[in-house]
Amino acid sequence: QVQLVESGGDLVQPGGSLRLSCAASGIIFRRYAMGWYRQAPGKQRELVAAITCGGVTNYADSVKGRFTISRDNAKNTVYVQMNNLKPEDTARYYCNAKIVTMDYWGKGTLVTVSS
């Protein structure tokens, strides 16, 4: 059974930082491209950051220079370091694992940026 479990979401003030983690099980993690998506209330889910099996990264324009995605294949975990957080970063953040036609999602972790 495939499981993606996100953690690290919290309430943080503007300008603050958080690191989200996603622990994967039930898949050969190193073979999967991993991504972080987010969905704010009333909005569509959007890609935040992604990392390929080989470590190539891709970011949404809105988070470039502030967020960094990384993966630890030995721990079956993908991270996103989020710095200089803004109120518009408030959303539920979801982990995604993808290989060819297989696509798995976690249940998400809530990030709230507010003073």
C-alpha positions as CSV (number, residue, x, y, z in Angstrom):
1,Q,0.0,0.0,0.0
2,V,1.4,3.4,-1.1
3,Q,1.5,6.1,1.6
4,L,2.7,9.6,1.4
5,V,2.6,11.4,4.8
6,E,3.2,15.1,4.9
7,S,4.3,17.0,8.1
8,G,5.6,20.3,9.1
9,G,2.7,22.6,8.4
10,D,2.1,25.3,11.0
11,L,1.0,28.9,11.6
12,V,3.9,31.2,10.9
13,Q,4.3,35.0,10.7
14,P,5.1,36.7,7.4
15,G,8.8,36.5,6.7
16,G,9.1,33.3,8.6
17,S,10.3,29.8,7.5
18,L,9.0,26.3,7.6
19,R,10.3,23.0,6.3
20,L,7.7,20.5,5.1
21,S,8.5,16.8,4.9
22,C,6.9,13.9,3.0
23,A,7.7,10.4,4.0
24,A,6.9,7.8,1.3
25,S,6.3,4.1,1.8
26,G,5.1,1.3,-0.5
27,I,7.0,2.6,-3.5
28,I,10.6,2.4,-4.9
29,F,11.1,6.0,-3.9
30,R,14.3,6.6,-5.9
31,R,12.4,5.9,-9.2
32,Y,9.7,8.5,-8.6
33,A,9.6,12.1,-9.5
34,M,8.4,14.0,-6.4
35,G,6.5,17.2,-6.1
36,W,4.9,19.6,-3.8
37,Y,1.6,21.2,-4.7
38,R,-0.7,23.5,-2.8
39,Q,-4.3,24.5,-2.8
40,A,-5.7,27.6,-1.2
41,P,-9.4,27.9,-0.4
42,G,-11.4,28.6,-3.5
43,K,-8.4,28.0,-5.8
44,Q,-7.1,25.2,-7.9
45,R,-4.3,23.0,-6.8
46,E,-1.0,24.3,-8.2
47,L,2.5,23.0,-8.5
48,V,4.9,24.6,-6.1
49,A,8.1,22.6,-6.7
50,A,9.2,19.3,-8.2
51,I,12.3,17.2,-8.3
52,T,13.2,14.4,-10.7
53,C,14.8,11.1,-9.9
54,G,18.1,12.6,-10.9
55,G,17.7,15.7,-8.7
56,V,16.6,18.2,-11.3
57,T,14.3,20.8,-9.7
58,N,11.5,23.0,-11.0
59,Y,9.7,25.8,-9.2
60,A,6.6,27.9,-9.6
61,D,7.6,31.5,-10.4
62,S,5.8,32.7,-7.2
63,V,8.2,30.7,-5.0
64,K,11.5,30.9,-6.9
65,G,14.3,32.1,-4.7
66,R,12.3,31.4,-1.5
67,F,11.5,27.7,-1.6
68,T,14.0,24.8,-2.0
69,I,13.0,21.2,-2.7
70,S,15.2,18.3,-1.9
71,R,15.1,14.6,-1.5
72,D,16.8,11.9,0.6
73,N,16.5,8.6,-1.2
74,A,17.9,6.8,1.8
75,K,15.1,8.0,4.0
76,N,12.4,7.9,1.3
77,T,11.6,11.5,2.1
78,V,11.2,14.7,0.1
79,Y,11.4,18.1,1.7
80,V,10.6,21.7,0.8
81,Q,12.3,24.5,2.7
82,M,10.1,27.6,2.6
83,N,11.7,30.9,3.5
84,N,10.4,34.5,3.5
85,L,6.8,33.2,3.7
86,K,4.0,35.5,2.6
87,P,0.3,35.5,3.4
88,E,-0.4,34.3,-0.2
89,D,1.6,31.1,0.6
90,T,-1.3,30.1,2.9
91,A,-2.6,26.8,1.6
92,R,-2.8,23.1,2.2
93,Y,0.4,21.6,0.8
94,Y,0.3,18.1,-0.8
95,C,3.1,15.7,-1.7
96,N,3.0,13.9,-5.0
97,A,4.9,10.9,-6.3
98,K,4.8,10.2,-10.1
99,I,6.2,7.6,-12.4
100,V,5.0,7.1,-16.0
101,T,1.2,6.7,-15.5
102,M,1.3,6.1,-11.7
103,D,0.4,9.1,-9.6
104,Y,0.1,9.2,-5.8
105,W,-1.0,11.9,-3.4
106,G,-0.7,12.5,0.3
107,K,-3.5,14.1,2.4
108,G,-1.7,17.4,2.9
109,T,-0.4,19.6,5.6
110,L,-1.7,23.1,6.4
111,V,0.5,26.1,6.2
112,T,-1.0,29.4,7.4
113,V,1.0,32.6,7.1
114,S,-0.5,35.4,9.2
115,S,0.5,38.0,11.7
